């Protein structure tokens, strides 16, 4: 069942977390999922190179509000010293630090960061050791099973991270080579749980409340980290919590989808300005529409129209039609 999760000095009211996702988990998204029950939400990946060079754009990724706490900050880089310095620079911005050791994207791995680190266990040890020395905050790592399908070393990496002072490990049980294809091998979550004494958080192929309950039941993981399944669906947290408590999940009504989509849009405009918000909200509005009749046509319309009034009119017309069954 949904239960408190303790990560170092941080005690969370439940064990349902929002994953860090580049280009997605900004402040408006985090606020939406928190209202539906996420106990911890993460920033997008934050480059330590950008932080150390005092890049204003990089620090902008840390924008938050009191309603957006506790906040997890995910750092990426490949240099132990720079990661430690980055940890010191962001320590006052959040309540937990995570080091990305799982991102499979070519631009990231070509820099030696993300899942490229899985090929260098010695560097993993040095990174965790240096960052642990640099910060008082709870420290976690997010990893994959290994670089390739035939080179799983997640147990070795997990044991190293635990030995060097990590407070929890998140495992997405796919290799880097898999990217997001195929199926996440949840059995490897159970293996990692048996191998380390710190909390293990599961990720991968969590699209419904039933998926969440099944992962926790099958693997014994201490918590789950929702990613793609929560896109346009912040209610997944609410549904998962209900199911884990033995209750019937409450699905969002079309009216609720409309209200949340419009509020998301308004919050984004207030924070980023109309031009940026309307451009970025196209993908979010398309996700909110998934599963409703006419979603493909609505997505095409949203990607073509411009201006706040036109976008709001399109949203109200589409979701309003769903509300009234038209």
Buried (B, 14 or more C-beta within 10 A) or exposed (E): EBEEBBBBEBEBEBBBBBBBBBEBBBBBBBBBBBBBBBBBBBBBBBBBBBBBEEEEEBBEBBEBEEEBEBBBBBBBBBBBBBBBBBBBBBBEBBBBBBBBBBBBBEEBBEBBBBBBBBBBBEBBBBBBBBBBEBBEBBBBBBBBBBBEEEEBBBBBBBBBBBEBBBBBBBBBBBBBBBEEEEEBBBEBBBBBBEBBEBBBBBBBBBBBBEBBBBBBEEBEBBBBBBBBBBBBBBBBBBBBBBBBEEEEBEEBEBEBBBEBBBBBBBBBBEBBEBEEBBEBBBBBBBBBBEEBEEBEEBBEBBEEBEEBEBBBEBBBEBBEBBBEEE
